[in-house]
Amino acid sequence: PPKWIAFYQTKKFDQDAYAINYFGKVSSIQEVYRWQLFPDEPKDKKSQQKYFQIKLNYIERLPSPITSRRWRRIVFISTTWERFSAAEEINDLYIESSLEESVWKEFKIWNIPADRQEYIEIGKRNYFLDFAIYCAKGNIAIEADGDFWHANPEKAEEDNVRDTDLKLSGWEIFHFSSHQIQEQ
């Protein structure tokens, strides 16, 4: 269970939008019914659904916000306190494979404005891209393909469907293997 929770604020928060400005230490987590969280709502089938109620000791404002270059759909990002404390932008929070970490470090060195774990909807399918780069003349998807994960024939078939969907939606896709990332 989380020890801390930070809040990504959306467009509704005006000058605080598209950033994490606040965080709090978790004091307790318990499973409750929806009607316990929203007692004024009607008692129906929905009110019998179970949720996690998270209580915080306090909410504190960060000295500097952890920003996002643009609107993001963020539900949860698991991270460490060290990453959270050092993060300048949302992309710094992600803990992914060592391959993705290597690519992310290079993007930062070269000031390439990539977004990590970018959520894309195409038709009725949803995808998370390792990295998305939005350009004036099209979008680029960068995938750090670990050999173990992408050597699986079922995964290769899923990747082909995904790549076709992305290409038909105007994305250019680049796959880099472990060898390419580590050695080249």
N, C-alpha and C positions, 0 to 999 in steps of 0.2 A: 504493500500500500504506500501511497505517496506520503512523504514527510512535509512537503511544501507544495503549494499550488500557486501558479502565476496566471494572470488573466490577460489574454489577448483581446484588445478592444477594437471593435468594428467601426464602420462609418458613423454610426449613431453617436459616437463619442467626440465628434468634432475635432478639436485640436489634439486630443489624445488618441485619435483613430489610427489603426494599422500599426499598433505597437503594444508591447507589454509595458505597463507603467506601474502595476501593483502586484504584490505577492503576499502570501500569508503562510504561517506555520499551521499545519493540520493538528487539531487537538483530538478529534475523534472522527470515526467513520462508522456508520451503522446502516443496516438495511431497513428501509421503511416502506410503507405503502404510499402511493401517490396522494391519497386523501389526507395523509398526515402532513405532507408538504404543502398541499393546496386545499385547505379545509373548506373554502368557499365554493369550490367547483362541485358540480353535481356528483352524487354517488352513483356510479355506473361501472361498467366493465373496466373502463380505462382507470378509474380510481382505485382498482384492486391491483394494478401493476406495481411491481416492486422497483425501488430506486435506491441508490446509495446517497445518504445524507452526509455531507462532509462539513464538519464544523472547524472553524479556524480560531486560533488564539487572538489574532489581530490581523489587520491588513496594513501593509507598509508600502509607501511609494518608493520606487527605485530612484536613485540620484540621477540616472540617465536612462531614458527608455531603451528597450530592446526593439528596434524598429523593423518594419518590413517595407521593402521597396514599393509594394503594391498590395492590393486587396488579396487576402489569402483565406482559404477555408481551413481553419485549424480546429480540431477537436481536442486532441491530446498530443503532446510531444513529451516522451519520457527523456529525461536528461539527468545530468549530475549537477550537484551544487557548484562544482568547479566551472563547468561549462556555463551555467546560468550566470554566475558572478562575473565571468569574463566576456560574455556575449555582447556584441555590438549590434547584431541583427538576428532575426529569427533563424536564419539558415545556420548560424553558429551553434544552435541548441541541439541539432540532430545528432544522434549516435547511430551511425550506420556501419557498414563494412569498412575494413581498412582500405579497400580499393576506393570506395566513395570518399573517404577522408582524404586520400591522396589527391584525387581529382579536385575536391573542394579547396584544398590548400593551394593548388596551382591556379584555380580560378581567382582566388583572392589575391595571389601575388600579381596576376596579370590584369586585375580589375575587370574580370568578365562577370557581368551581372546575371548570374545564374540563380535560379530558385531551386532549392532541394525538396525532394519528395512532393513535387507539384501534382495536385489533384486535377485530372482532366476528365470531363464527361464528353463522350461521343455517342450519340444516340442513347441507347439504354445501357451502355457499358461505361464503367468507371475505371480509370487507370491512375496509378501513381508513377510519375516519371522520376528517375533518379535525379536528373537535372533538367530544367527547362530554361531556355534562353529565348526571350522575346525580342524579335528584331523588326525593323521597319518593313522589311520585305519578306517576312515569314518567320516561323518559329523553329527552334532547334531542340531536339530531345537528345540528351546524352545519357547513355546507359553504361554503367560499369558492370560488366558481365563476369561475375565470379565463375570460374570453371566448373565447380561442383554444381552450382544452381542451374546453370544453363546447359550442362551436358545431358540433362534429363530430357528424353524425347518428348514427353508430355509437355514440359515447360517450353520446349522449342516450338511446339505447335501453338501454344497460347501466345508466345512472343510473335509468331507470324501473323496471327489474327490481330493482335494489338498493333503491330507495325503497319499492317494494311489499313486499319482504322485511322491511325495517326497520319499516314501519308495521304489518305483520301481527304483528311481534314486540313491539309496544308503544312504538316510538320515534316521537317527533314530529320532523319534519325541516324545517329551514329552509335554503334556498339563498340566498346573497347574491352578486350579480354584482359585477364589478370596479367599475362605476359606483356601486352602492350602498355598497360599502366605502370607496371613495376620496372620494366626493363627499357621501354622505349619512350 
